[in-house]
């Protein structure tokens, strides 16, 4: 049971086909590049995409327009990852259609008090608010934290005895 209504599309995505599969590493790299995100090693991408709990790709014909995936432990914790729509096709409802499918998957596997997290790009928080997500910090939740793993940071921490 979804604890809030999943919004419907504001804009029709007529002609767009949604497929429950991961993109190829090459397509994933293209989407990340279009979003301005750092490129990842293709072997790491292939391994990571294959370990997703659930993935959705949006196609116009054979052209990949967007994707989203869920990672986690299929019970206590889910994380929405890599919700990307190519810039030329944004504001057409594709991101909403992908997000609705991701949230439906989570609703079918979550239990009471399951944690569902994500990291929002700057100024995209309102998109996620309509799905029930809260911008942090709040009075009861801290600001949240992240770490972008860098080998130099690891070596520095190791040298400092951490």
Buried (B, 14 or more C-beta within 10 A) or exposed (E): EEEEEBEEEEEEBEEBEBEEBBBBBEBBBBBBEBBEEEEBEEEEBBEBBEEBBBBBBBBBEEEBBBBBBBBBEBEEEBBBBBBBBBEEBEEBBBBBBBBBBBBEBBBEBBEEEBEBEBEBEEEEEEBBEBBEBEEEEEEEEEEEEEEEEEEEEEEEEEEEEE
